[in-house]
Amino acid sequence: VSGGKATLVRSDVGVGEHEVTVTYNGDGKYNPSSGSATFEVAKQDGNDVVKYVAAGILDKIRDITIFLNPTDSSYNRFGTGTAPTKVNWSNVAGSELMHINDKEKQPRAELRSPDALSNPYLAYALLIYAGLYGIEKKLALPEEMDSDTAYLPKSRKEAIKFAETSDFIKSILPKAVVDKYL
């Protein structure tokens, strides 16, 4: 984000890992690293940018789950304790997939599904691209704690099926990487 900042923080919590994305929008312009395109995303305090990023991640989460949760045991924790089961969000920390708030006027979205065993390079690349997809498309967040929302993959096998058929994954990761990883 030109004139602002985006900070990604990796926080290992037991077997689970929370990826924290803090986004602040400076002048309202997004400019990819190559400088090939510029488009407006916001002119206020950055809340809409965080919501676009969060919506993009929620939209692509089932496609990227295998890369965030690479082992069979990753799926054993889903639905236990406060680990998420659905593709949802809330502004109150609980069992939702994503916690979104505007504490001290610094918008923040925290993804609660990644496993500490994930490859951070693949995980961050996919999360960044999903967030940029949300910004580019100006995606709206679904209703908070929507009861009709989709479920996260329940097994590694199910997560692989989502990734194998994902045009999003195919557009970002080289086939050789995907083939070796899956």
N, C-alpha and C positions, 0 to 999 in steps of 0.2 A: 504494500500500500504506500503510495508516494506521499511523503511528508508525515507519515504515521509510523506505526510499528506493528509487527505481528510476532508474538513470542510463543514458541512451542516448548512445553516443559514435560519431561518424562518423569513420572512418579511411580516407582515400583511399590506395590502394596500387596505383600504376600504373593500368591500366584497371579492374582489380578493386577492389572496395571491401568492407571488412569492416564490418558493423554489429555493434557490441558491445553486448550488453544485460547489465548487471550488476544483479542484483536482491537485495535484502536484505529480509527480512521482520521487521518489528518486533513488533507485538502479535498478528499472525495474522489480522487482519481485512482484507478487501478491500472498499473502498467506492468505487463509481464516482463520477465528478466530480459528478454530479447528486444523489448521496446516495440514489438510488432503491432501492438494494438493498445488503445487506451479507450476506456469507457467510464461513464459516471456510475458510481455505486452509492454515494451518499454525500450529503453536505452538512449533516448535523453532527451528532456525537459518536457515531460508529455503531449504534445499536442495530441499524439495519444491516450493516456489513456482517456482524456476528450472526444475525439471524439468517442471512443468505448462506454463510459458511456452514452453519449448523444444519440448515435445510439440505444443502448439497451433500453433506456427510450422511445425514439420515436417509436421503434418497439412494445413495450408493452403498450403504453399510452392508447389505446382504451380499453384494458382489465382492466386497473386500474383506469380509469376515475371516475367510481362510487365512489371509495374510496377517490378520491381527490376532488370530487364535489358531496357531498352527498344529497343535497336538490334540489327540483324543481327549486328554484330561482337561483341556481348555473348555470343553463343552460340558463337563461334569459340574462345573461351578455355576453355569447359567441357571437361574431360577432358585439358587440356594442362598439363604441369607438375603443380602441386598443386591446380589448380582442380577443384572437385567435378563429378561426373556423376550421382551417386545421392542420393536423399533418405535420408541417414544421419547418424550422429553418432559421435563418439569422444571419449575423454578424453585422447588423444594427438594433438597437432597433426600433420596430414598432409593427405590429399586429401579428407577427409570434408566434408560440407555444413556441419555444425555441430560446433564444438569446445566441450565442456562440461567444466568442472573446478571444484574447490573450493579453489583456491589460497588459502592463508592464511585458511581458513574464511570466505571471501567468495565464494559461488557465482557462477559466471559462465558465460554461454553466448554464443558468438561465431558469427554466421552468416557464411559465407564466399562466398556466391554473388552478392550485389548488385554492380552495376556503378556506377562513379562518375558515370555519365551519368544515373542514375535521378533522378527528381524526389523530393527528400528529404521533402517534405510527404506525398506519396502513399505513399512507401516506409514512413515511420515510422507513418503512420496504419494501414496494413495490418498491419505487424508488431505494433503495439500491440494491435489488435483480435484478431489471431491468438493473441497471448499471453494476452489476457483470455479468449478462447474456451477455451484450454487450462486456465486457472485455474478457470473456471466449471464445465467438464466434468470437472475433475480427471483430465486425460488422462495416461496412462502413456507413458513413452518406449518406442519400439520397442527391440528388442535392439541392443546396441552393434555397429556395423559389420555389420548384418544383410545377408547376401548376396542375400536374396530381396526386397529393398526396391525401390521404384519408381525410375525414372530421372527426372531433371529434364528438362524439355522440351529437345529438341535444336535447336530453331529458334524464331525469333520467331513464325512461323506456328503452330507447335504450341502455344506459350505462349498465343497469342491464343485458340485453341480452348478451352483450359482456363478462361481468364478469362470468355469469352463464355457458358459453360455453368455458371458458378459461382454458386450461391445466396449463398455467402459474400460475393463481390464485389458482387453486386446488393444485398445488405443493408447495405452500408457506403458505397459510392460512388454518387453520383447518376448516373442513366442518361446525362445530358448529358456528364458527365466521362468515363465509360467509352466512350461513342460517339466522342468526340473523340480520346481517347487511343489507342483501338484502331484 
